[in-house]
Amino acid sequence: MSLTGGSAAEAVGEKEVAALGDAARQVPFTAVVGADGNLASLTLDVPAAGKAKAWTYVVKYLDYGAAPKLVAPSGDAAQQAPKLAYEMLNG
């Protein structure tokens, strides 16, 4: 799998991808498909680069088609977000 573009590059980080150099073009990975035919997990074996040691990036996917029902908080559970949160959301 290539880390030089797309979502994988975003997940790993620009600095890490740059440090990998050409090794970022072909990173070993394992994809596991569950009994339902959907992707269950993805594991990237990111090689060592510069001072950074080799590491493993794992993503697990579950509950396809089973979105949880969300309930708005009420009473004491409801509170205003900090001012900084509104600034970030409003740009």
PDB file of N, CA, C and O in Angstrom:
ATOM      1  N   MET A   1       0.849  -1.165   0.000  1.00  0.00           N
ATOM      2  CA  MET A   1       0.000   0.000   0.000  1.00  0.00           C
ATOM      3  C   MET A   1       0.898   1.232   0.000  1.00  0.00           C
ATOM      4  O   MET A   1       1.924   1.265   0.680  1.00  0.00           O
ATOM      5  N   SER A   2       0.513   2.214  -0.748  1.00  0.00           N
ATOM      6  CA  SER A   2       1.281   3.449  -0.826  1.00  0.00           C
ATOM      7  C   SER A   2       0.793   4.451   0.213  1.00  0.00           C
ATOM      8  O   SER A   2      -0.409   4.643   0.395  1.00  0.00           O
ATOM      9  N   LEU A   3       1.745   5.087   0.893  1.00  0.00           N
ATOM     10  CA  LEU A   3       1.415   6.142   1.849  1.00  0.00           C
ATOM     11  C   LEU A   3       1.623   7.529   1.245  1.00  0.00           C
ATOM     12  O   LEU A   3       1.531   8.534   1.949  1.00  0.00           O
ATOM     13  N   THR A   4       1.899   7.583  -0.040  1.00  0.00           N
ATOM     14  CA  THR A   4       2.232   8.861  -0.666  1.00  0.00           C
ATOM     15  C   THR A   4       1.024   9.685  -1.070  1.00  0.00           C
ATOM     16  O   THR A   4       1.194  10.785  -1.596  1.00  0.00           O
ATOM     17  N   GLY A   5      -0.181   9.202  -0.846  1.00  0.00           N
ATOM     18  CA  GLY A   5      -1.376   9.970  -1.168  1.00  0.00           C
ATOM     19  C   GLY A   5      -2.603   9.311  -0.583  1.00  0.00           C
ATOM     20  O   GLY A   5      -2.550   8.157  -0.155  1.00  0.00           O
ATOM     21  N   GLY A   6      -3.699  10.029  -0.561  1.00  0.00           N
ATOM     22  CA  GLY A   6      -4.956   9.477  -0.089  1.00  0.00           C
ATOM     23  C   GLY A   6      -5.068   9.431   1.426  1.00  0.00           C
ATOM     24  O   GLY A   6      -4.291  10.069   2.137  1.00  0.00           O
ATOM     25  N   SER A   7      -6.027   8.682   1.905  1.00  0.00           N
ATOM     26  CA  SER A   7      -6.340   8.613   3.327  1.00  0.00           C
ATOM     27  C   SER A   7      -5.221   8.004   4.158  1.00  0.00           C
ATOM     28  O   SER A   7      -5.013   8.407   5.303  1.00  0.00           O
ATOM     29  N   ALA A   8      -4.500   7.044   3.602  1.00  0.00           N
ATOM     30  CA  ALA A   8      -3.412   6.409   4.346  1.00  0.00           C
ATOM     31  C   ALA A   8      -2.336   7.431   4.698  1.00  0.00           C
ATOM     32  O   ALA A   8      -1.801   7.407   5.806  1.00  0.00           O
ATOM     33  N   ALA A   9      -2.020   8.314   3.782  1.00  0.00           N
ATOM     34  CA  ALA A   9      -1.020   9.348   4.039  1.00  0.00           C
ATOM     35  C   ALA A   9      -1.477  10.287   5.141  1.00  0.00           C
ATOM     36  O   ALA A   9      -0.671  10.712   5.969  1.00  0.00           O
ATOM     37  N   GLU A  10      -2.748  10.611   5.157  1.00  0.00           N
ATOM     38  CA  GLU A  10      -3.293  11.486   6.198  1.00  0.00           C
ATOM     39  C   GLU A  10      -3.249  10.818   7.560  1.00  0.00           C
ATOM     40  O   GLU A  10      -2.969  11.476   8.562  1.00  0.00           O
ATOM     41  N   ALA A  11      -3.519   9.533   7.612  1.00  0.00           N
ATOM     42  CA  ALA A  11      -3.548   8.811   8.878  1.00  0.00           C
ATOM     43  C   ALA A  11      -2.156   8.702   9.493  1.00  0.00           C
ATOM     44  O   ALA A  11      -2.000   8.818  10.708  1.00  0.00           O
ATOM     45  N   VAL A  12      -1.159   8.483   8.666  1.00  0.00           N
ATOM     46  CA  VAL A  12       0.206   8.295   9.166  1.00  0.00           C
ATOM     47  C   VAL A  12       0.858   9.629   9.498  1.00  0.00           C
ATOM     48  O   VAL A  12       1.578   9.726  10.492  1.00  0.00           O
ATOM     49  N   GLY A  13       0.630  10.640   8.707  1.00  0.00           N
ATOM     50  CA  GLY A  13       1.194  11.958   8.963  1.00  0.00           C
ATOM     51  C   GLY A  13       2.216  12.348   7.912  1.00  0.00           C
ATOM     52  O   GLY A  13       3.002  11.512   7.465  1.00  0.00           O
ATOM     53  N   GLU A  14       2.211  13.608   7.516  1.00  0.00           N
ATOM     54  CA  GLU A  14       3.086  14.103   6.452  1.00  0.00           C
ATOM     55  C   GLU A  14       4.568  13.956   6.789  1.00  0.00           C
ATOM     56  O   GLU A  14       5.361  13.551   5.939  1.00  0.00           O
ATOM     57  N   LYS A  15       4.945  14.281   8.026  1.00  0.00           N
ATOM     58  CA  LYS A  15       6.355  14.203   8.417  1.00  0.00           C
ATOM     59  C   LYS A  15       6.853  12.761   8.363  1.00  0.00           C
ATOM     60  O   LYS A  15       7.967  12.495   7.911  1.00  0.00           O
ATOM     61  N   GLU A  16       6.025  11.844   8.823  1.00  0.00           N
ATOM     62  CA  GLU A  16       6.408  10.433   8.815  1.00  0.00           C
ATOM     63  C   GLU A  16       6.564   9.922   7.388  1.00  0.00           C
ATOM     64  O   GLU A  16       7.508   9.194   7.081  1.00  0.00           O
ATOM     65  N   VAL A  17       5.632  10.308   6.521  1.00  0.00           N
ATOM     66  CA  VAL A  17       5.690   9.885   5.116  1.00  0.00           C
ATOM     67  C   VAL A  17       6.942  10.460   4.456  1.00  0.00           C
ATOM     68  O   VAL A  17       7.629   9.754   3.717  1.00  0.00           O
ATOM     69  N   ALA A  18       7.243  11.723   4.712  1.00  0.00           N
ATOM     70  CA  ALA A  18       8.436  12.349   4.132  1.00  0.00           C
ATOM     71  C   ALA A  18       9.700  11.646   4.615  1.00  0.00           C
ATOM     72  O   ALA A  18      10.629  11.443   3.833  1.00  0.00           O
ATOM     73  N   ALA A  19       9.749  11.272   5.889  1.00  0.00           N
ATOM     74  CA  ALA A  19      10.924  10.590   6.438  1.00  0.00           C
ATOM     75  C   ALA A  19      11.127   9.215   5.809  1.00  0.00           C
ATOM     76  O   ALA A  19      12.261   8.748   5.693  1.00  0.00           O
ATOM     77  N   LEU A  20      10.044   8.567   5.405  1.00  0.00           N
ATOM     78  CA  LEU A  20      10.143   7.248   4.791  1.00  0.00           C
ATOM     79  C   LEU A  20      10.727   7.300   3.388  1.00  0.00           C
ATOM     80  O   LEU A  20      11.305   6.318   2.923  1.00  0.00           O
ATOM     81  N   GLY A  21      10.585   8.427   2.710  1.00  0.00           N
ATOM     82  CA  GLY A  21      11.105   8.552   1.351  1.00  0.00           C
ATOM     83  C   GLY A  21      10.459   7.540   0.418  1.00  0.00           C
ATOM     84  O   GLY A  21       9.239   7.378   0.415  1.00  0.00           O
ATOM     85  N   ASP A  22      11.288   6.854  -0.382  1.00  0.00           N
ATOM     86  CA  ASP A  22      10.764   5.879  -1.349  1.00  0.00           C
ATOM     87  C   ASP A  22      10.077   4.693  -0.680  1.00  0.00           C
ATOM     88  O   ASP A  22       9.235   4.045  -1.300  1.00  0.00           O
ATOM     89  N   ALA A  23      10.424   4.394   0.584  1.00  0.00           N
ATOM     90  CA  ALA A  23       9.803   3.267   1.295  1.00  0.00           C
ATOM     91  C   ALA A  23       8.310   3.506   1.504  1.00  0.00           C
ATOM     92  O   ALA A  23       7.560   2.555   1.722  1.00  0.00           O
ATOM     93  N   ALA A  24       7.869   4.761   1.441  1.00  0.00           N
ATOM     94  CA  ALA A  24       6.447   5.076   1.626  1.00  0.00           C
ATOM     95  C   ALA A  24       5.609   4.642   0.437  1.00  0.00           C
ATOM     96  O   ALA A  24       4.382   4.598   0.529  1.00  0.00           O
ATOM     97  N   ARG A  25       6.253   4.321  -0.677  1.00  0.00           N
ATOM     98  CA  ARG A  25       5.518   3.923  -1.881  1.00  0.00           C
ATOM     99  C   ARG A  25       4.996   2.491  -1.816  1.00  0.00           C
ATOM    100  O   ARG A  25       4.022   2.162  -2.493  1.00  0.00           O
ATOM    101  N   GLN A  26       5.628   1.634  -1.011  1.00  0.00           N
ATOM    102  CA  GLN A  26       5.188   0.244  -0.897  1.00  0.00           C
ATOM    103  C   GLN A  26       5.330  -0.227   0.538  1.00  0.00           C
ATOM    104  O   GLN A  26       6.350  -0.812   0.904  1.00  0.00           O
ATOM    105  N   VAL A  27       4.323   0.022   1.346  1.00  0.00           N
ATOM    106  CA  VAL A  27       4.314  -0.400   2.741  1.00  0.00           C
ATOM    107  C   VAL A  27       3.528  -1.706   2.844  1.00  0.00           C
ATOM    108  O   VAL A  27       2.397  -1.787   2.366  1.00  0.00           O
ATOM    109  N   PRO A  28       4.120  -2.730   3.463  1.00  0.00           N
ATOM    110  CA  PRO A  28       3.395  -3.997   3.615  1.00  0.00           C
ATOM    111  C   PRO A  28       2.131  -3.803   4.445  1.00  0.00           C
ATOM    112  O   PRO A  28       2.125  -3.041   5.412  1.00  0.00           O
ATOM    113  N   PHE A  29       1.074  -4.487   4.067  1.00  0.00           N
ATOM    114  CA  PHE A  29      -0.178  -4.378   4.802  1.00  0.00           C
ATOM    115  C   PHE A  29      -0.897  -5.719   4.815  1.00  0.00           C
ATOM    116  O   PHE A  29      -0.631  -6.603   4.001  1.00  0.00           O
ATOM    117  N   THR A  30      -1.815  -5.837   5.764  1.00  0.00           N
ATOM    118  CA  THR A  30      -2.686  -7.008   5.856  1.00  0.00           C
ATOM    119  C   THR A  30      -4.106  -6.496   5.961  1.00  0.00           C
ATOM    120  O   THR A  30      -4.409  -5.672   6.824  1.00  0.00           O
ATOM    121  N   ALA A  31      -4.978  -6.973   5.094  1.00  0.00           N
ATOM    122  CA  ALA A  31      -6.398  -6.623   5.130  1.00  0.00           C
ATOM    123  C   ALA A  31      -7.174  -7.891   5.466  1.00  0.00           C
ATOM    124  O   ALA A  31      -6.965  -8.938   4.855  1.00  0.00           O
ATOM    125  N   VAL A  32      -8.069  -7.786   6.438  1.00  0.00           N
ATOM    126  CA  VAL A  32      -8.881  -8.933   6.844  1.00  0.00           C
ATOM    127  C   VAL A  32     -10.334  -8.636   6.513  1.00  0.00           C
ATOM    128  O   VAL A  32     -10.866  -7.592   6.890  1.00  0.00           O
ATOM    129  N   VAL A  33     -10.969  -9.557   5.811  1.00  0.00           N
ATOM    130  CA  VAL A  33     -12.377  -9.435   5.455  1.00  0.00           C
ATOM    131  C   VAL A  33     -13.168 -10.354   6.374  1.00  0.00           C
ATOM    132  O   VAL A  33     -12.835 -11.530   6.523  1.00  0.00           O
ATOM    133  N   GLY A  34     -14.224  -9.814   6.995  1.00  0.00           N
ATOM    134  CA  GLY A  34     -15.049 -10.591   7.913  1.00  0.00           C
ATOM    135  C   GLY A  34     -16.018 -11.505   7.187  1.00  0.00           C
ATOM    136  O   GLY A  34     -16.119 -11.482   5.960  1.00  0.00           O
ATOM    137  N   ALA A  35     -16.727 -12.310   7.963  1.00  0.00           N
ATOM    138  CA  ALA A  35     -17.692 -13.257   7.414  1.00  0.00           C
ATOM    139  C   ALA A  35     -18.792 -12.564   6.611  1.00  0.00           C
ATOM    140  O   ALA A  35     -19.387 -13.166   5.717  1.00  0.00           O
ATOM    141  N   ASP A  36     -19.062 -11.288   6.936  1.00  0.00           N
ATOM    142  CA  ASP A  36     -20.101 -10.546   6.226  1.00  0.00           C
ATOM    143  C   ASP A  36     -19.614  -9.983   4.886  1.00  0.00           C
ATOM    144  O   ASP A  36     -20.386  -9.358   4.159  1.00  0.00           O
ATOM    145  N   GLY A  37     -18.337 -10.201   4.559  1.00  0.00           N
ATOM    146  CA  GLY A  37     -17.786  -9.724   3.300  1.00  0.00           C
ATOM    147  C   GLY A  37     -17.243  -8.308   3.356  1.00  0.00           C
ATOM    148  O   GLY A  37     -16.761  -7.798   2.344  1.00  0.00           O
ATOM    149  N   ASN A  38     -17.309  -7.663   4.508  1.00  0.00           N
ATOM    150  CA  ASN A  38     -16.808  -6.301   4.663  1.00  0.00           C
ATOM    151  C   ASN A  38     -15.408  -6.318   5.265  1.00  0.00           C
ATOM    152  O   ASN A  38     -15.016  -7.276   5.931  1.00  0.00           O
ATOM    153  N   LEU A  39     -14.667  -5.252   5.022  1.00  0.00           N
ATOM    154  CA  LEU A  39     -13.345  -5.105   5.596  1.00  0.00           C
ATOM    155  C   LEU A  39     -13.467  -5.070   7.110  1.00  0.00           C
ATOM    156  O   LEU A  39     -14.211  -4.252   7.651  1.00  0.00           O
ATOM    157  N   ALA A  40     -12.741  -5.951   7.807  1.00  0.00           N
ATOM    158  CA  ALA A  40     -12.800  -6.022   9.265  1.00  0.00           C
ATOM    159  C   ALA A  40     -11.615  -5.305   9.902  1.00  0.00           C
ATOM    160  O   ALA A  40     -11.766  -4.673  10.948  1.00  0.00           O
ATOM    161  N   SER A  41     -10.435  -5.397   9.283  1.00  0.00           N
ATOM    162  CA  SER A  41      -9.279  -4.682   9.813  1.00  0.00           C
ATOM    163  C   SER A  41      -8.241  -4.463   8.726  1.00  0.00           C
ATOM    164  O   SER A  41      -8.188  -5.183   7.729  1.00  0.00           O
ATOM    165  N   LEU A  42      -7.421  -3.447   8.949  1.00  0.00           N
ATOM    166  CA  LEU A  42      -6.329  -3.116   8.046  1.00  0.00           C
ATOM    167  C   LEU A  42      -5.115  -2.829   8.913  1.00  0.00           C
ATOM    168  O   LEU A  42      -5.176  -2.003   9.824  1.00  0.00           O
ATOM    169  N   THR A  43      -4.016  -3.509   8.631  1.00  0.00           N
ATOM    170  CA  THR A  43      -2.785  -3.328   9.390  1.00  0.00           C
ATOM    171  C   THR A  43      -1.675  -2.907   8.441  1.00  0.00           C
ATOM    172  O   THR A  43      -1.396  -3.596   7.460  1.00  0.00           O
ATOM    173  N   LEU A  44      -1.041  -1.777   8.732  1.00  0.00           N
ATOM    174  CA  LEU A  44       0.103  -1.299   7.959  1.00  0.00           C
ATOM    175  C   LEU A  44       1.363  -1.539   8.775  1.00  0.00           C
ATOM    176  O   LEU A  44       1.420  -1.165   9.946  1.00  0.00           O
ATOM    177  N   ASP A  45       2.366  -2.151   8.178  1.00  0.00           N
ATOM    178  CA  ASP A  45       3.660  -2.367   8.830  1.00  0.00           C
ATOM    179  C   ASP A  45       4.614  -1.288   8.336  1.00  0.00           C
ATOM    180  O   ASP A  45       5.314  -1.468   7.339  1.00  0.00           O
ATOM    181  N   VAL A  46       4.632  -0.162   9.050  1.00  0.00           N
ATOM    182  CA  VAL A  46       5.415   0.999   8.637  1.00  0.00           C
ATOM    183  C   VAL A  46       6.880   0.766   9.014  1.00  0.00           C
ATOM    184  O   VAL A  46       7.183   0.526  10.183  1.00  0.00           O
ATOM    185  N   PRO A  47       7.790   0.834   8.038  1.00  0.00           N
ATOM    186  CA  PRO A  47       9.205   0.567   8.319  1.00  0.00           C
ATOM    187  C   PRO A  47       9.867   1.707   9.098  1.00  0.00           C
ATOM    188  O   PRO A  47       9.326   2.809   9.185  1.00  0.00           O
ATOM    189  N   ALA A  48      11.035   1.427   9.656  1.00  0.00           N
ATOM    190  CA  ALA A  48      11.813   2.439  10.368  1.00  0.00           C
ATOM    191  C   ALA A  48      12.257   3.505   9.366  1.00  0.00           C
ATOM    192  O   ALA A  48      12.510   3.211   8.198  1.00  0.00           O
ATOM    193  N   ALA A  49      12.347   4.746   9.844  1.00  0.00           N
ATOM    194  CA  ALA A  49      12.791   5.850   8.994  1.00  0.00           C
ATOM    195  C   ALA A  49      13.508   6.876   9.856  1.00  0.00           C
ATOM    196  O   ALA A  49      12.944   7.382  10.827  1.00  0.00           O
ATOM    197  N   GLY A  50      14.743   7.180   9.504  1.00  0.00           N
ATOM    198  CA  GLY A  50      15.499   8.156  10.289  1.00  0.00           C
ATOM    199  C   GLY A  50      15.655   7.655  11.717  1.00  0.00           C
ATOM    200  O   GLY A  50      16.154   6.552  11.945  1.00  0.00           O
ATOM    201  N   LYS A  51      15.230   8.463  12.674  1.00  0.00           N
ATOM    202  CA  LYS A  51      15.322   8.082  14.081  1.00  0.00           C
ATOM    203  C   LYS A  51      14.087   7.315  14.551  1.00  0.00           C
ATOM    204  O   LYS A  51      14.079   6.767  15.653  1.00  0.00           O
ATOM    205  N   ALA A  52      13.056   7.275  13.730  1.00  0.00           N
ATOM    206  CA  ALA A  52      11.808   6.600  14.102  1.00  0.00           C
ATOM    207  C   ALA A  52      11.934   5.088  13.892  1.00  0.00           C
ATOM    208  O   ALA A  52      12.412   4.631  12.854  1.00  0.00           O
ATOM    209  N   LYS A  53      11.500   4.330  14.886  1.00  0.00           N
ATOM    210  CA  LYS A  53      11.505   2.877  14.792  1.00  0.00           C
ATOM    211  C   LYS A  53      10.335   2.410  13.934  1.00  0.00           C
ATOM    212  O   LYS A  53       9.377   3.152  13.716  1.00  0.00           O
ATOM    213  N   ALA A  54      10.422   1.186  13.455  1.00  0.00           N
ATOM    214  CA  ALA A  54       9.300   0.584  12.718  1.00  0.00           C
ATOM    215  C   ALA A  54       8.104   0.490  13.654  1.00  0.00           C
ATOM    216  O   ALA A  54       8.265   0.305  14.861  1.00  0.00           O
ATOM    217  N   TRP A  55       6.902   0.618  13.095  1.00  0.00           N
ATOM    218  CA  TRP A  55       5.703   0.536  13.913  1.00  0.00           C
ATOM    219  C   TRP A  55       4.550  -0.001  13.108  1.00  0.00           C
ATOM    220  O   TRP A  55       4.609  -0.075  11.881  1.00  0.00           O
ATOM    221  N   THR A  56       3.498  -0.376  13.809  1.00  0.00           N
ATOM    222  CA  THR A  56       2.319  -0.967  13.181  1.00  0.00           C
ATOM    223  C   THR A  56       1.124  -0.061  13.391  1.00  0.00           C
ATOM    224  O   THR A  56       0.863   0.393  14.505  1.00  0.00           O
ATOM    225  N   TYR A  57       0.398   0.202  12.309  1.00  0.00           N
ATOM    226  CA  TYR A  57      -0.824   1.015  12.347  1.00  0.00           C
ATOM    227  C   TYR A  57      -1.990   0.070  12.086  1.00  0.00           C
ATOM    228  O   TYR A  57      -2.040  -0.583  11.043  1.00  0.00           O
ATOM    229  N   VAL A  58      -2.935  -0.007  13.035  1.00  0.00           N
ATOM    230  CA  VAL A  58      -4.062  -0.936  12.919  1.00  0.00           C
ATOM    231  C   VAL A  58      -5.373  -0.168  12.985  1.00  0.00           C
ATOM    232  O   VAL A  58      -5.572   0.677  13.858  1.00  0.00           O
ATOM    233  N   VAL A  59      -6.269  -0.479  12.043  1.00  0.00           N
ATOM    234  CA  VAL A  59      -7.615   0.089  12.038  1.00  0.00           C
ATOM    235  C   VAL A  59      -8.595  -1.081  12.010  1.00  0.00           C
ATOM    236  O   VAL A  59      -8.449  -2.003  11.208  1.00  0.00           O
ATOM    237  N   LYS A  60      -9.590  -1.038  12.888  1.00  0.00           N
ATOM    238  CA  LYS A  60     -10.627  -2.077  12.896  1.00  0.00           C
ATOM    239  C   LYS A  60     -11.959  -1.442  12.517  1.00  0.00           C
ATOM    240  O   LYS A  60     -12.289  -0.341  12.957  1.00  0.00           O
ATOM    241  N   TYR A  61     -12.711  -2.155  11.696  1.00  0.00           N
ATOM    242  CA  TYR A  61     -14.007  -1.681  11.222  1.00  0.00           C
ATOM    243  C   TYR A  61     -15.071  -2.657  11.712  1.00  0.00           C
ATOM    244  O   TYR A  61     -14.899  -3.872  11.616  1.00  0.00           O
ATOM    245  N   LEU A  62     -16.169  -2.121  12.237  1.00  0.00           N
ATOM    246  CA  LEU A  62     -17.233  -3.003  12.704  1.00  0.00           C
ATOM    247  C   LEU A  62     -18.580  -2.314  12.654  1.00  0.00           C
ATOM    248  O   LEU A  62     -18.679  -1.111  12.413  1.00  0.00           O
ATOM    249  N   ASP A  63     -19.606  -3.098  12.886  1.00  0.00           N
ATOM    250  CA  ASP A  63     -20.992  -2.608  12.935  1.00  0.00           C
ATOM    251  C   ASP A  63     -21.475  -2.002  11.620  1.00  0.00           C
ATOM    252  O   ASP A  63     -22.199  -1.006  11.629  1.00  0.00           O
ATOM    253  N   TYR A  64     -21.083  -2.594  10.487  1.00  0.00           N
ATOM    254  CA  TYR A  64     -21.586  -2.128   9.198  1.00  0.00           C
ATOM    255  C   TYR A  64     -23.113  -2.192   9.185  1.00  0.00           C
ATOM    256  O   TYR A  64     -23.698  -3.220   9.527  1.00  0.00           O
ATOM    257  N   GLY A  65     -23.745  -1.110   8.796  1.00  0.00           N
ATOM    258  CA  GLY A  65     -25.192  -1.080   8.671  1.00  0.00           C
ATOM    259  C   GLY A  65     -25.929  -1.064   9.993  1.00  0.00           C
ATOM    260  O   GLY A  65     -27.152  -1.203  10.011  1.00  0.00           O
ATOM    261  N   ALA A  66     -25.229  -0.898  11.092  1.00  0.00           N
ATOM    262  CA  ALA A  66     -25.865  -0.905  12.407  1.00  0.00           C
ATOM    263  C   ALA A  66     -25.501   0.371  13.159  1.00  0.00           C
ATOM    264  O   ALA A  66     -24.880   0.325  14.221  1.00  0.00           O
ATOM    265  N   ALA A  67     -25.890   1.495  12.601  1.00  0.00           N
ATOM    266  CA  ALA A  67     -25.583   2.771  13.245  1.00  0.00           C
ATOM    267  C   ALA A  67     -26.311   2.881  14.575  1.00  0.00           C
ATOM    268  O   ALA A  67     -27.499   2.569  14.658  1.00  0.00           O
ATOM    269  N   PRO A  68     -25.615   3.318  15.610  1.00  0.00           N
ATOM    270  CA  PRO A  68     -26.268   3.466  16.911  1.00  0.00           C
ATOM    271  C   PRO A  68     -27.275   4.613  16.887  1.00  0.00           C
ATOM    272  O   PRO A  68     -27.105   5.580  16.144  1.00  0.00           O
ATOM    273  N   LYS A  69     -28.311   4.502  17.694  1.00  0.00           N
ATOM    274  CA  LYS A  69     -29.279   5.595  17.808  1.00  0.00           C
ATOM    275  C   LYS A  69     -28.714   6.623  18.782  1.00  0.00           C
ATOM    276  O   LYS A  69     -28.327   6.291  19.902  1.00  0.00           O
ATOM    277  N   LEU A  70     -28.673   7.858  18.341  1.00  0.00           N
ATOM    278  CA  LEU A  70     -28.147   8.935  19.162  1.00  0.00           C
ATOM    279  C   LEU A  70     -29.284   9.666  19.858  1.00  0.00           C
ATOM    280  O   LEU A  70     -30.337   9.918  19.273  1.00  0.00           O
ATOM    281  N   VAL A  71     -29.051   9.994  21.091  1.00  0.00           N
ATOM    282  CA  VAL A  71     -30.048  10.708  21.883  1.00  0.00           C
ATOM    283  C   VAL A  71     -29.396  11.980  22.415  1.00  0.00           C
ATOM    284  O   VAL A  71     -28.311  11.931  22.993  1.00  0.00           O
ATOM    285  N   ALA A  72     -30.045  13.095  22.223  1.00  0.00           N
ATOM    286  CA  ALA A  72     -29.522  14.361  22.722  1.00  0.00           C
ATOM    287  C   ALA A  72     -29.516  14.342  24.246  1.00  0.00           C
ATOM    288  O   ALA A  72     -30.477  13.887  24.866  1.00  0.00           O
ATOM    289  N   PRO A  73     -28.432  14.837  24.853  1.00  0.00           N
ATOM    290  CA  PRO A  73     -28.387  14.881  26.316  1.00  0.00           C
ATOM    291  C   PRO A  73     -29.419  15.867  26.853  1.00  0.00           C
ATOM    292  O   PRO A  73     -29.775  16.837  26.185  1.00  0.00           O
ATOM    293  N   SER A  74     -29.884  15.608  28.043  1.00  0.00           N
ATOM    294  CA  SER A  74     -30.857  16.505  28.668  1.00  0.00           C
ATOM    295  C   SER A  74     -30.478  16.709  30.130  1.00  0.00           C
ATOM    296  O   SER A  74     -29.626  16.008  30.676  1.00  0.00           O
ATOM    297  N   GLY A  75     -31.118  17.665  30.733  1.00  0.00           N
ATOM    298  CA  GLY A  75     -30.863  17.938  32.149  1.00  0.00           C
ATOM    299  C   GLY A  75     -29.422  18.316  32.409  1.00  0.00           C
ATOM    300  O   GLY A  75     -28.836  19.108  31.671  1.00  0.00           O
ATOM    301  N   ASP A  76     -28.847  17.745  33.468  1.00  0.00           N
ATOM    302  CA  ASP A  76     -27.468  18.052  33.858  1.00  0.00           C
ATOM    303  C   ASP A  76     -26.438  17.525  32.860  1.00  0.00           C
ATOM    304  O   ASP A  76     -25.293  17.978  32.862  1.00  0.00           O
ATOM    305  N   ALA A  77     -26.828  16.580  32.012  1.00  0.00           N
ATOM    306  CA  ALA A  77     -25.895  16.022  31.028  1.00  0.00           C
ATOM    307  C   ALA A  77     -25.640  17.001  29.884  1.00  0.00           C
ATOM    308  O   ALA A  77     -24.628  16.891  29.193  1.00  0.00           O
ATOM    309  N   ALA A  78     -26.546  17.958  29.676  1.00  0.00           N
ATOM    310  CA  ALA A  78     -26.391  18.945  28.606  1.00  0.00           C
ATOM    311  C   ALA A  78     -25.621  20.143  29.141  1.00  0.00           C
ATOM    312  O   ALA A  78     -25.914  20.652  30.223  1.00  0.00           O
ATOM    313  N   GLN A  79     -24.632  20.587  28.371  1.00  0.00           N
ATOM    314  CA  GLN A  79     -23.869  21.768  28.773  1.00  0.00           C
ATOM    315  C   GLN A  79     -23.330  22.467  27.533  1.00  0.00           C
ATOM    316  O   GLN A  79     -23.232  21.863  26.465  1.00  0.00           O
ATOM    317  N   GLN A  80     -22.987  23.725  27.677  1.00  0.00           N
ATOM    318  CA  GLN A  80     -22.422  24.502  26.583  1.00  0.00           C
ATOM    319  C   GLN A  80     -20.982  24.055  26.338  1.00  0.00           C
ATOM    320  O   GLN A  80     -20.253  23.733  27.276  1.00  0.00           O
ATOM    321  N   ALA A  81     -20.586  24.039  25.080  1.00  0.00           N
ATOM    322  CA  ALA A  81     -19.200  23.751  24.736  1.00  0.00           C
ATOM    323  C   ALA A  81     -18.352  24.966  25.088  1.00  0.00           C
ATOM    324  O   ALA A  81     -18.877  26.077  25.163  1.00  0.00           O
ATOM    325  N   PRO A  82     -17.061  24.781  25.303  1.00  0.00           N
ATOM    326  CA  PRO A  82     -16.181  25.927  25.580  1.00  0.00           C
ATOM    327  C   PRO A  82     -16.162  26.886  24.392  1.00  0.00           C
ATOM    328  O   PRO A  82     -16.408  26.477  23.258  1.00  0.00           O
ATOM    329  N   LYS A  83     -15.873  28.143  24.648  1.00  0.00           N
ATOM    330  CA  LYS A  83     -15.838  29.175  23.618  1.00  0.00           C
ATOM    331  C   LYS A  83     -14.906  28.770  22.469  1.00  0.00           C
ATOM    332  O   LYS A  83     -15.217  29.023  21.305  1.00  0.00           O
ATOM    333  N   LEU A  84     -13.781  28.152  22.784  1.00  0.00           N
ATOM    334  CA  LEU A  84     -12.810  27.738  21.770  1.00  0.00           C
ATOM    335  C   LEU A  84     -13.439  26.737  20.792  1.00  0.00           C
ATOM    336  O   LEU A  84     -13.130  26.772  19.601  1.00  0.00           O
ATOM    337  N   ALA A  85     -14.299  25.861  21.267  1.00  0.00           N
ATOM    338  CA  ALA A  85     -14.955  24.887  20.383  1.00  0.00           C
ATOM    339  C   ALA A  85     -15.824  25.589  19.345  1.00  0.00           C
ATOM    340  O   ALA A  85     -15.825  25.216  18.172  1.00  0.00           O
ATOM    341  N   TYR A  86     -16.561  26.603  19.780  1.00  0.00           N
ATOM    342  CA  TYR A  86     -17.411  27.355  18.841  1.00  0.00           C
ATOM    343  C   TYR A  86     -16.562  28.118  17.830  1.00  0.00           C
ATOM    344  O   TYR A  86     -16.928  28.208  16.658  1.00  0.00           O
ATOM    345  N   GLU A  87     -15.426  28.669  18.275  1.00  0.00           N
ATOM    346  CA  GLU A  87     -14.535  29.372  17.368  1.00  0.00           C
ATOM    347  C   GLU A  87     -13.999  28.438  16.304  1.00  0.00           C
ATOM    348  O   GLU A  87     -13.927  28.800  15.130  1.00  0.00           O
ATOM    349  N   MET A  88     -13.620  27.232  16.711  1.00  0.00           N
ATOM    350  CA  MET A  88     -13.088  26.252  15.753  1.00  0.00           C
ATOM    351  C   MET A  88     -14.160  25.829  14.755  1.00  0.00           C
ATOM    352  O   MET A  88     -13.884  25.723  13.560  1.00  0.00           O
ATOM    353  N   LEU A  89     -15.371  25.587  15.229  1.00  0.00           N
ATOM    354  CA  LEU A  89     -16.448  25.139  14.359  1.00  0.00           C
ATOM    355  C   LEU A  89     -16.927  26.225  13.408  1.00  0.00           C
ATOM    356  O   LEU A  89     -17.334  25.937  12.283  1.00  0.00           O
ATOM    357  N   ASN A  90     -16.880  27.458  13.856  1.00  0.00           N
ATOM    358  CA  ASN A  90     -17.363  28.556  13.029  1.00  0.00           C
ATOM    359  C   ASN A  90     -16.278  29.150  12.125  1.00  0.00           C
ATOM    360  O   ASN A  90     -16.548  30.048  11.329  1.00  0.00           O
ATOM    361  N   GLY A  91     -15.062  28.644  12.255  1.00  0.00           N
ATOM    362  CA  GLY A  91     -13.961  29.108  11.389  1.00  0.00           C
ATOM    363  C   GLY A  91     -13.446  30.394  11.836  1.00  0.00           C
ATOM    364  O   GLY A  91     -12.521  30.933  11.228  1.00  0.00           O
TER     365      GLY A  91
END
